[in-house]
Amino acid sequence: MAQSSEHHGEWPLKRLLTEVVGSGHKSADDMTRAQATEAFGRILDDKPDHTTLGAFWLANRWKRNTPDELAAYIDTMADRSVEVATPDCDPVDCGANYDGKGRSAILGVGAGIVAAAAGTPVVTHSGDRVPTQKQDAYKHVLDELGIETDLKPAESADMVDETGFGFYYQPNFNPGVADLVERRDMMGVRTFVNTIETLANPAGADVHLGSFYHLPYAKRIIDTFAASERYDIPRVVMFQGMEGYDDIRPGSTTVAVGEGGELDDFEIKTDEYGMDFAEEDLEVDDVATDSAAITEAVLAGDREDRFADAIALNGAFRIYAREDCESLDEGLTMARGAIADGSAEAVLDELREF
């Protein structure tokens, strides 16, 4: 029988590999909540041998984690690593993939600022060159705009309350996961950590907005929050984002909304809302630099092109996610109004002064 320790039970990762998850993607068994909890606790404590850790992550990738396993992971992360700083307002939590985008503009900064200017507070969070892609994320666009990103969680909460838009920096609010960066980089492929870090909800928001490639993944995330013992998020809104990010892709976009134990899914035809162009039309040469320049110009009212339409629609979707509008059409009117009357540019100025 495996040896237990003072801080852990009897399921070191090697035993979980040999007896539960490591036999292959068709024959592997799922872990119990207790086993998954112990596994991630050991990982955060840097207990596993590095080879064993890599094998465990890969085995989880092959077999695919259940909502109960993911719930155990995020609950352990909440207990052991995440410092929540809740603003007085109740923002939308935008959980984009931390490893970023490499082709298309990041629209979420502009969209979040537009939503904030229209009365919907928004929170974003990311790390800095997170594996495996290590591409541009929220932090890098904000840096290019001259907005402070190396904030303590309490400062991030103050930013939300003062401006309506806030950024939480992973090394400061989720240091245990941030410390795994070297091991994750050596993996070369994404692991379940890429999934759970986007669910950290550092502002304690009641609405989570995330992205997915396939509808079953959206349901898995909705079920993960439902199975969590630490996260009480009444409304989860998931959609098909560009490059896995939280930017609506042009064309037909599937949306999944989880609320009260029910799942509703529907499609948005983006050309009906002004996005009458293809995804490649939103590509840029330098994601961080160009995204910042585009954001600044759109918020100032100096651009009325495809990027202005995309930022307005994504802003409207954040307003819709928080149920601050009756329909996406109404949200789009609110978003475009916030740009036209200068409110969005004023929020950008406030963020720069924070």
Long-range contacts (C-beta under 8 A, 24 or more apart in sequence): 7-41, 7-45, 8-38, 8-41, 8-42, 8-45, 8-47, 9-34, 9-38, 11-35, 11-38, 11-39, 12-42, 12-47, 12-48, 13-39, 13-42, 13-43, 13-48, 13-52, 13-53, 13-55, 13-56, 14-48, 14-49, 14-52, 16-56, 17-52, 17-55, 17-56, 17-59, 21-56, 21-59, 21-60, 21-63, 22-55, 22-56, 22-59, 24-62, 24-63, 25-62, 25-63, 25-64, 28-59, 28-62, 28-63, 30-63, 30-66, 30-68, 30-69, 31-69, 31-72, 32-68, 33-68, 33-69, 33-71, 33-72, 34-72, 36-68, 36-69, 36-72, 36-73, 36-76, 37-72, 37-75, 37-76, 40-72, 40-73, 40-76, 40-77, 41-76, 41-80, 43-180, 44-76, 44-77, 44-80, 44-81, 44-176, 44-177, 44-180, 46-179, 50-183, 50-186, 53-183, 54-183, 54-186, 54-187, 57-187, 57-191, 57-192, 57-193, 58-187, 58-189, 58-191, 60-191, 60-192, 61-189, 61-190, 61-191, 61-192, 65-192, 65-195, 66-220, 67-220, 67-223, 67-224, 67-226, 67-227, 68-227, 69-192, 70-192, 70-195, 70-196, 70-220, 70-221, 70-224, 70-227, 71-224, 71-225, 71-227, 71-228, 71-229, 73-192, 73-196, 74-196, 74-199, 74-200, 74-224, 74-228, 74-230, 74-231, 75-228, 75-229, 75-230, 75-231, 77-174, 77-176, 77-177, 77-196, 77-197, 77-200, 78-200, 78-230, 78-231, 79-230, 80-176, 81-174, 81-175, 81-176, 81-177, 82-173, 82-174, 82-200, 82-202, 83-153, 83-172, 83-173, 83-174, 83-202, 84-153, 84-173, 84-201, 84-202, 84-203, 84-204, 85-152, 85-153, 85-154, 85-156, 85-157, 85-168, 85-173, 85-202, 85-203, 85-204, 86-157, 86-203, 86-204, 87-121, 87-123, 87-157, 87-158, 87-160, 87-161, 87-166, 87-203, 88-161, 89-121, 89-160, 89-161, 89-164, 90-121, 90-205, 90-206, 90-207, 90-322, 91-120, 91-121, 91-122, 91-123, 91-160, 91-166, 91-203, 91-205, 91-207, 91-322, 92-120, 92-121, 92-122, 92-123, 92-205, 92-207, 92-208, 92-209, 92-318, 92-321, 92-322, 93-123, 93-125, 93-201, 93-203, 93-205, 93-207, 93-208, 93-209, 93-233, 94-122, 94-123, 94-124, 94-125, 94-209, 94-210, 94-246, 94-318, 95-125, 95-198, 95-199, 95-200, 95-201, 95-208, 95-209, 95-210, 95-246, 96-124, 96-126, 96-137, 96-138, 96-198, 96-210, 96-211, 96-241, 96-245, 96-246, 97-137, 97-194, 97-198, 97-211, 97-243, 97-244, 97-245, 98-126, 98-127, 98-130, 98-137, 98-170, 98-194, 98-197, 98-198, 99-130, 99-131, 99-132, 99-133, 99-134, 99-135, 99-137, 99-190, 99-194, 100-126, 100-129, 100-130, 100-133, 100-134, 100-135, 100-136, 100-137, 100-140, 100-245, 100-287, 101-135, 101-136, 101-137, 101-242, 101-243, 101-245, 101-247, 101-287, 102-133, 102-135, 102-136, 102-243, 102-287, 103-243, 103-283, 103-284, 103-287, 104-242, 104-243, 104-247, 104-279, 104-282, 104-283, 104-284, 104-287, 105-247, 105-282, 105-283, 105-284, 105-287, 105-290, 105-291, 105-294, 105-307, 105-310, 106-136, 106-137, 106-138, 106-141, 106-245, 106-247, 106-287, 106-288, 106-291, 107-247, 107-282, 107-291, 107-295, 107-307, 107-310, 107-311, 107-314, 108-138, 108-245, 108-246, 108-247, 108-314, 109-138, 109-141, 109-142, 109-145, 109-291, 109-292, 109-295, 110-294, 110-295, 110-298, 110-299, 110-311, 110-314, 110-315, 110-344, 111-247, 111-311, 111-312, 111-314, 111-315, 111-317, 111-318, 112-165, 112-315, 112-318, 113-164, 113-165, 113-295, 113-299, 113-315, 113-344, 113-347, 113-348, 113-351, 114-299, 114-311, 114-312, 114-315, 114-335, 114-338, 114-339, 114-344, 115-164, 115-315, 115-316, 115-318, 115-319, 115-335, 115-338, 116-163, 116-164, 116-165, 116-347, 117-164, 117-338, 117-339, 117-343, 117-344, 117-346, 117-347, 118-315, 118-319, 118-324, 118-331, 118-334, 118-335, 118-337, 118-338, 118-343, 119-164, 119-319, 119-324, 119-334, 120-164, 120-318, 120-319, 120-322, 120-324, 121-160, 121-164, 121-165, 121-166, 122-160, 122-164, 122-165, 122-166, 122-318, 123-156, 123-160, 123-165, 123-166, 123-167, 123-168, 123-202, 123-203, 123-205, 124-165, 124-166, 124-167, 124-168, 125-167, 125-168, 125-169, 125-170, 125-173, 125-200, 125-202, 126-167, 126-169, 126-170, 127-169, 127-170, 127-171, 127-178, 127-181, 127-197, 128-169, 128-170, 128-171, 130-170, 130-181, 130-184, 130-194, 130-197, 131-181, 131-184, 131-185, 131-187, 132-184, 132-185, 132-187, 132-188, 132-189, 132-190, 132-194, 134-185, 135-287, 136-287, 136-288, 136-291, 138-167, 139-167, 139-169, 140-287, 140-288, 141-288, 141-291, 141-292, 141-295, 142-167, 143-288, 144-288, 144-289, 144-291, 144-292, 144-293, 145-292, 145-295, 145-296, 145-348, 145-351, 145-352, 146-352, 147-351, 147-352, 147-354, 148-354, 153-202, 156-202, 156-203, 157-203, 158-354, 159-351, 159-354, 160-203, 162-350, 162-354, 163-347, 163-350, 163-351, 163-354, 164-347, 165-347, 165-351, 166-203, 168-202, 168-203, 170-197, 170-200, 173-200, 173-202, 174-200, 174-202, 195-221, 199-224, 199-225, 199-231, 201-231, 201-233, 205-233, 206-233, 206-234, 206-235, 207-233, 207-234, 207-235, 207-236, 207-237, 207-321, 207-322, 208-233, 208-235, 208-236, 208-237, 209-237, 209-238, 209-239, 209-246, 209-317, 209-318, 209-321, 210-236, 210-237, 210-238, 210-246, 211-238, 211-239, 211-240, 211-241, 211-244, 211-245, 211-246, 211-247, 212-238, 212-239, 212-240, 212-241, 212-244, 212-256, 213-240, 213-244, 215-254, 215-256, 215-265, 218-254, 218-256, 218-265, 219-256, 219-258, 219-263, 222-256, 222-258, 222-263, 223-258, 225-258, 226-258, 226-261, 234-259, 234-260, 235-259, 235-321, 235-323, 237-320, 237-321, 239-268, 239-317, 242-279, 242-282, 246-314, 247-282, 247-310, 247-314, 248-275, 248-310, 248-313, 248-314, 248-317, 249-279, 250-275, 250-276, 250-277, 250-278, 250-279, 250-281, 250-282, 250-310, 251-278, 251-279, 268-328, 270-313, 273-309, 273-313, 273-316, 273-328, 273-329, 273-332, 274-309, 274-312, 274-313, 274-332, 275-306, 275-309, 275-310, 275-313, 277-306, 281-306, 282-306, 282-307, 282-310, 295-348, 296-348, 298-339, 299-339, 299-344, 299-345, 299-347, 299-348, 300-345, 301-339, 301-340, 301-342, 301-345, 308-339, 312-336, 312-339
